[in-house]
């Protein structure tokens, strides 16, 4: 998104990306079940379309957004109070755009309480030596 000139508000504001618990159920794996957590980036409608086009091929990463627009439709009641990360500014003419988030794992771990879990911290993604094109 940055290469394409699209704004990434949490970076512009020096914050951690806002993340929210949703009412979208995940596919369960045995007792490991929960609801999707999403990250949000505010964009104009035209930028949102461009973001969908840019991110859709990255199915091995976050891929395309899972929802655009009305946060209540996915169970988010307050954009200014994320469950994880920091709230960011939603400007006039922008819509919230939501991507599936790796923090879903932490939220599910909190519900299922396995003996051992290895995951990432909110805002600190998996680090690899693979180039962007290798994860298409």
N, C-alpha and C positions, 0 to 999 in steps of 0.2 A: 504494500500500500504506500509506503514511504517513497519507493522508487517511482511510483506512478503519480506522485504529488498529492496523494490523498492525505488529509489530516489524521493524525493519531493523537487525539485530544489529551489522553493521560500523559503522553510524552511531552506535548507542548506545555502542559501545566505542571510537569515535574512530579507526577503522582503515580501510584500503582493503578492498574486498570480496574475499573469497577466490575464486580462479579456478584451475581444474584442467584439465589435458589429459585427454581421454577416449579410449576406443577406438572411438568412434562416427565412422565415415567421413563426410566431407562429399561432396556431389556435386561432381565435379571440373569445371573449366573449362579444357580443354586441359591444359597441364602444371601448372596451378595446382590443387593438390590437397592435402588434409591431413585431420586429425581435428578434431572439434569441441572447443572449449574452452568450459567452462561456469562460471558464477558460482554461488555457493551461499549460501542464506539459511536458517538453522535456524528451523523453525516447528513448532508442535504440529500433529497431524493435522487438527484442525478448522480451524486457521489456514491450513494448506496448501490445503485445499479452497477456502476463501475466496480465497486468493491466485490459484488457478487461475481461479476465476470472474471475479475482477477484471482479471487480466492477459490473458486469452484474446482479448478484442477488439483488443488493441494489436499487430496483426500487422505493422505498419510499424515497430515498435520491437522489444522482446524477446519480446512475446507471452506465451503460456502456458509454464509450466515444461516441460522436455523429459524430466525424470526426478524422481521422488520416492522417497526411501528409500535402499536399499542402494547405497552408492557403488561397491562392487566390481562391481556389475552393468554399470557403464559404464566400468570400468577404473581407478577411483580407489582407490588402496590406503591412503592416509593423509590423512584430513581435516585433521589438524593440521600438514600440510606442503604448503600450496598451491603450485602452480607459479608463480603470480603473486599479488600482493596479500598479505593477512595472514590468518592463522588467526583464527577467532572461536570463542566458546564455544558448544558444543552442550549444552544443558541436558537434564536428565532429562525424558523425555516428549516430546522434540522429535525431528523427523526432518530430514535435510538435503533441501532442495528446490533443484533445479538448473535454471537458465535458460541458453539459448544465449548466448554472450558474444562481443562484438565483438573480443576479443583473439584469436579464432580466426584473424583476418586476420594478426596478427603471427606466430603460430605457423606458419602456412602460408608466409608470406613467408620465414621462417627456413629452411624446407625447400626452397623453389623459387628463392630468391634472384633476384628480378627486378631489372632495372637501376634502376628507380624505383618507389617505393611511397609513397602518402600515406595515413595512417591515424591512429588516435587512440592515446593512451597508456593503459595499464591504469588504470582508475579515473577517467579524464577523458574523458567521453563527448562526442559531437558536440553542438555548441551551435547552436540554431536559434531563430528568433522565432516558430515555430509553437506554438500552444497545444495542450495534451494532447488535446482533443477533435478537433483537426485531423488527428491521426495515427491515428485509429480506422479 
